[in-house]
Amino acid sequence: MELKEAGLDVGERRVGRLMRINKIKPVRTRRHKVTTDSNHHLGVAANWLDGDFVADAPNRKWAGDITYVWTSEGWLYLAVILDLHSRRVVGWAVSDRMKKDLAIRALDMAVRLRNPPEGCLFHSDRGSQYASDNMQQLLRQNNILCSMSRKGNCWDNAPTESLWGRMKVGRLYGQKFATRRDAMDEVIDWLTFYNHSRLHSTLGYISPMQFEQRWHAKQQLKAA
C-alpha cells in the first residue's frame, strides 16, 4: 500500500518475488522478557472492554501496555497509551526499570494531552503496574473507567500487542543498541513515524493522525 501511495503499481506477489530475488527475509527474535506480574494481591478490574476495540469518537476507549528493548546496558522498558478510535499513541514513557511509575507517567501524559471526558475507558492487563493504588487513584481522579484483561489472555489487549509487533519487526529487530539512550531515540522516532506516517489497515490505509484529522473535519461539517 505504501508503494502504491508512492505511485508504483505493484501487488503482494510482485513484492514477494522481489524479496526472494534479493534474498530479503523477515526477521524474528527469540529474546523474551516477562512484563506482566499478575501474581499480586491488588484489586483487579472487570474486563469491561470485552474485546470491543472499536470506538466511534476519540477518547472513548484507551488501551495501555508495557514492552521492552534489549541494549548493551540492559533492558529498556516502554509503556504506551493507545486511543482505540484512531490507534494513535497518545501517551508514552520509558525507564530502565519496570515499576509502577512507568505506567503512571504514560497515562499522565495521555490525560494532559487529551483531557478525556468522564467515562473514558482504560484497558490494560492485570499487571501490578496497572493495579497499583497510585494508578487506580489517577484513573479515579480523571473519572476514567478501569478495565483489565482476563488472566493470561493477550488477545484481550490485541491492539497494543499489534503495535509492539509493528515496532519490533518494522524497526527494532536486527538492531544492536549500545545504550538505553540509543534505543529510546529509535523508539521515539518510530512512534512519531507511526502516528504521522504509517499506513494502518484498520483505518483504511491512512495514518492515525490523518484519521483523526478527517474525523474532526467531518464533525465540523456536521456542525455547520
JOWO-V301708 format. One line per field, one symbol per residue. ss: DSSP state (A for helix, B for strand, O for the rest). A space follows every 50 residues. Layout:
# JOWO-V301708
ss->???
This chain:
# JOWO-V301708
ss->OAAAAOOOOOOAAAAAAAAAAOOOOOOOOOOOOOOOOOOOOOOOOOOOOO OOOOOOOOOOBBBBBBBBBBBOOBBBBBBBBBBOOOOBBBBBBBBOOOOA AAAAAAAAAAAAAAOOOOOOBBBBOOOAAAAOAAAAAAAAAOOOBBBBOO OOOAAAAAAAAAAAAAAAAAAAOOOOOOOAAAAAAAAAAAAAAAAAOOOB AAAOOBOAAAAAAAAAAAAAAAAO
